[in-house]
Amino acid sequence: MKGTAEFVFETKEPLMVYRALAPERDDEVHRSGIDLSLSEGSIGLKIHGDDPASLRAALNTWIRLVKIAFEMVDV
């Protein structure tokens, strides 16, 4: 069973957050994938998983990465 989760993170510095996250999207993960998009005032993140376990793992990873990117922009 495949699954997808979509998030939009609003920020005053979307380009900085996008640049911090962009290198991570190229990691080869075989059972999940992501789409990262940049909009004025926000970052879009769409996470795909081939099964519930891979989706959960990808969600944990990417939510943590987004949190860290936001913290680094605020420093």
Rosetta constraint file for C-alpha pairs under 8 A:
AtomPair CA 1 CA 50 HARMONIC 6.57 0.50
AtomPair CA 1 CA 51 HARMONIC 5.16 0.50
AtomPair CA 1 CA 52 HARMONIC 7.03 0.50
AtomPair CA 2 CA 48 HARMONIC 7.49 0.50
AtomPair CA 2 CA 49 HARMONIC 5.70 0.50
AtomPair CA 2 CA 50 HARMONIC 4.51 0.50
AtomPair CA 2 CA 51 HARMONIC 4.94 0.50
AtomPair CA 2 CA 52 HARMONIC 7.01 0.50
AtomPair CA 3 CA 48 HARMONIC 5.87 0.50
AtomPair CA 3 CA 49 HARMONIC 5.29 0.50
AtomPair CA 3 CA 50 HARMONIC 6.62 0.50
AtomPair CA 3 CA 51 HARMONIC 6.58 0.50
AtomPair CA 3 CA 52 HARMONIC 6.76 0.50
AtomPair CA 3 CA 55 HARMONIC 6.60 0.50
AtomPair CA 4 CA 46 HARMONIC 6.96 0.50
AtomPair CA 4 CA 47 HARMONIC 5.50 0.50
AtomPair CA 4 CA 48 HARMONIC 4.49 0.50
AtomPair CA 4 CA 49 HARMONIC 6.31 0.50
AtomPair CA 4 CA 55 HARMONIC 7.35 0.50
AtomPair CA 5 CA 46 HARMONIC 5.73 0.50
AtomPair CA 5 CA 47 HARMONIC 5.25 0.50
AtomPair CA 5 CA 48 HARMONIC 6.74 0.50
AtomPair CA 6 CA 44 HARMONIC 7.46 0.50
AtomPair CA 6 CA 45 HARMONIC 5.75 0.50
AtomPair CA 6 CA 46 HARMONIC 4.34 0.50
AtomPair CA 6 CA 47 HARMONIC 6.37 0.50
AtomPair CA 7 CA 44 HARMONIC 5.83 0.50
AtomPair CA 7 CA 45 HARMONIC 5.14 0.50
AtomPair CA 7 CA 46 HARMONIC 6.35 0.50
AtomPair CA 8 CA 42 HARMONIC 6.48 0.50
AtomPair CA 8 CA 43 HARMONIC 5.70 0.50
AtomPair CA 8 CA 44 HARMONIC 4.55 0.50
AtomPair CA 8 CA 45 HARMONIC 6.34 0.50
AtomPair CA 9 CA 42 HARMONIC 5.37 0.50
AtomPair CA 9 CA 43 HARMONIC 5.19 0.50
AtomPair CA 9 CA 44 HARMONIC 6.45 0.50
AtomPair CA 10 CA 14 HARMONIC 7.57 0.50
AtomPair CA 10 CA 41 HARMONIC 5.73 0.50
AtomPair CA 10 CA 42 HARMONIC 4.18 0.50
AtomPair CA 10 CA 43 HARMONIC 6.49 0.50
AtomPair CA 11 CA 41 HARMONIC 5.50 0.50
AtomPair CA 11 CA 42 HARMONIC 5.47 0.50
AtomPair CA 11 CA 43 HARMONIC 7.64 0.50
AtomPair CA 12 CA 41 HARMONIC 5.87 0.50
AtomPair CA 12 CA 42 HARMONIC 7.80 0.50
AtomPair CA 13 CA 17 HARMONIC 6.52 0.50
AtomPair CA 13 CA 41 HARMONIC 7.04 0.50
AtomPair CA 13 CA 73 HARMONIC 7.48 0.50
AtomPair CA 14 CA 18 HARMONIC 5.96 0.50
AtomPair CA 14 CA 38 HARMONIC 6.85 0.50
AtomPair CA 14 CA 39 HARMONIC 7.35 0.50
AtomPair CA 14 CA 40 HARMONIC 7.08 0.50
AtomPair CA 14 CA 41 HARMONIC 5.71 0.50
AtomPair CA 14 CA 42 HARMONIC 5.41 0.50
AtomPair CA 14 CA 43 HARMONIC 6.03 0.50
AtomPair CA 15 CA 19 HARMONIC 6.06 0.50
AtomPair CA 15 CA 38 HARMONIC 7.14 0.50
AtomPair CA 16 CA 20 HARMONIC 6.24 0.50
AtomPair CA 16 CA 73 HARMONIC 6.98 0.50
AtomPair CA 17 CA 21 HARMONIC 6.29 0.50
AtomPair CA 17 CA 43 HARMONIC 7.68 0.50
AtomPair CA 17 CA 66 HARMONIC 7.81 0.50
AtomPair CA 17 CA 69 HARMONIC 5.71 0.50
AtomPair CA 17 CA 70 HARMONIC 6.52 0.50
AtomPair CA 17 CA 73 HARMONIC 6.95 0.50
AtomPair CA 18 CA 22 HARMONIC 5.82 0.50
AtomPair CA 18 CA 36 HARMONIC 7.90 0.50
AtomPair CA 18 CA 37 HARMONIC 7.80 0.50
AtomPair CA 18 CA 38 HARMONIC 6.63 0.50
AtomPair CA 18 CA 43 HARMONIC 6.73 0.50
AtomPair CA 19 CA 23 HARMONIC 7.49 0.50
AtomPair CA 20 CA 69 HARMONIC 6.16 0.50
AtomPair CA 21 CA 25 HARMONIC 7.03 0.50
AtomPair CA 21 CA 65 HARMONIC 7.19 0.50
AtomPair CA 21 CA 66 HARMONIC 7.22 0.50
AtomPair CA 21 CA 69 HARMONIC 7.07 0.50
AtomPair CA 22 CA 26 HARMONIC 7.63 0.50
AtomPair CA 22 CA 36 HARMONIC 7.46 0.50
AtomPair CA 23 CA 27 HARMONIC 7.81 0.50
AtomPair CA 25 CA 33 HARMONIC 7.96 0.50
AtomPair CA 25 CA 34 HARMONIC 6.59 0.50
AtomPair CA 25 CA 35 HARMONIC 7.71 0.50
AtomPair CA 25 CA 36 HARMONIC 7.55 0.50
AtomPair CA 29 CA 33 HARMONIC 6.79 0.50
AtomPair CA 31 CA 49 HARMONIC 5.97 0.50
AtomPair CA 31 CA 50 HARMONIC 5.35 0.50
AtomPair CA 31 CA 51 HARMONIC 7.60 0.50
AtomPair CA 31 CA 54 HARMONIC 5.95 0.50
AtomPair CA 32 CA 47 HARMONIC 7.27 0.50
AtomPair CA 32 CA 48 HARMONIC 5.35 0.50
AtomPair CA 32 CA 49 HARMONIC 4.26 0.50
AtomPair CA 32 CA 50 HARMONIC 6.08 0.50
AtomPair CA 32 CA 54 HARMONIC 6.07 0.50
AtomPair CA 32 CA 55 HARMONIC 6.48 0.50
AtomPair CA 32 CA 58 HARMONIC 6.66 0.50
AtomPair CA 33 CA 47 HARMONIC 5.92 0.50
AtomPair CA 33 CA 48 HARMONIC 5.15 0.50
AtomPair CA 33 CA 49 HARMONIC 6.60 0.50
AtomPair CA 33 CA 58 HARMONIC 7.91 0.50
AtomPair CA 34 CA 45 HARMONIC 6.93 0.50
AtomPair CA 34 CA 46 HARMONIC 5.47 0.50
AtomPair CA 34 CA 47 HARMONIC 4.47 0.50
AtomPair CA 34 CA 48 HARMONIC 6.02 0.50
AtomPair CA 35 CA 44 HARMONIC 7.84 0.50
AtomPair CA 35 CA 45 HARMONIC 5.80 0.50
AtomPair CA 35 CA 46 HARMONIC 5.03 0.50
AtomPair CA 35 CA 47 HARMONIC 6.59 0.50
AtomPair CA 36 CA 43 HARMONIC 7.27 0.50
AtomPair CA 36 CA 44 HARMONIC 5.67 0.50
AtomPair CA 36 CA 45 HARMONIC 4.81 0.50
AtomPair CA 36 CA 46 HARMONIC 6.58 0.50
AtomPair CA 37 CA 43 HARMONIC 5.80 0.50
AtomPair CA 37 CA 44 HARMONIC 4.80 0.50
AtomPair CA 37 CA 45 HARMONIC 6.50 0.50
AtomPair CA 38 CA 42 HARMONIC 6.41 0.50
AtomPair CA 38 CA 43 HARMONIC 4.88 0.50
AtomPair CA 38 CA 44 HARMONIC 6.26 0.50
AtomPair CA 39 CA 43 HARMONIC 6.03 0.50
AtomPair CA 39 CA 44 HARMONIC 7.50 0.50
AtomPair CA 47 CA 55 HARMONIC 7.26 0.50
AtomPair CA 47 CA 58 HARMONIC 7.10 0.50
AtomPair CA 47 CA 59 HARMONIC 7.06 0.50
AtomPair CA 48 CA 55 HARMONIC 6.34 0.50
AtomPair CA 49 CA 53 HARMONIC 7.95 0.50
AtomPair CA 49 CA 54 HARMONIC 5.34 0.50
AtomPair CA 49 CA 55 HARMONIC 4.18 0.50
AtomPair CA 49 CA 56 HARMONIC 7.99 0.50
AtomPair CA 49 CA 58 HARMONIC 7.48 0.50
AtomPair CA 50 CA 54 HARMONIC 6.43 0.50
AtomPair CA 50 CA 55 HARMONIC 7.01 0.50
AtomPair CA 51 CA 55 HARMONIC 6.23 0.50
AtomPair CA 52 CA 56 HARMONIC 6.07 0.50
AtomPair CA 53 CA 57 HARMONIC 6.20 0.50
AtomPair CA 54 CA 58 HARMONIC 6.07 0.50
AtomPair CA 55 CA 59 HARMONIC 6.03 0.50
AtomPair CA 56 CA 60 HARMONIC 6.19 0.50
AtomPair CA 57 CA 61 HARMONIC 6.26 0.50
AtomPair CA 58 CA 62 HARMONIC 6.03 0.50
AtomPair CA 59 CA 63 HARMONIC 5.86 0.50
AtomPair CA 60 CA 64 HARMONIC 6.18 0.50
AtomPair CA 61 CA 65 HARMONIC 6.25 0.50
AtomPair CA 62 CA 66 HARMONIC 6.07 0.50
AtomPair CA 63 CA 67 HARMONIC 6.14 0.50
AtomPair CA 64 CA 68 HARMONIC 6.26 0.50
AtomPair CA 65 CA 69 HARMONIC 6.13 0.50
AtomPair CA 66 CA 70 HARMONIC 6.17 0.50
AtomPair CA 67 CA 71 HARMONIC 6.24 0.50
AtomPair CA 68 CA 72 HARMONIC 6.16 0.50
AtomPair CA 69 CA 73 HARMONIC 6.28 0.50
AtomPair CA 70 CA 74 HARMONIC 6.33 0.50
AtomPair CA 71 CA 75 HARMONIC 6.51 0.50
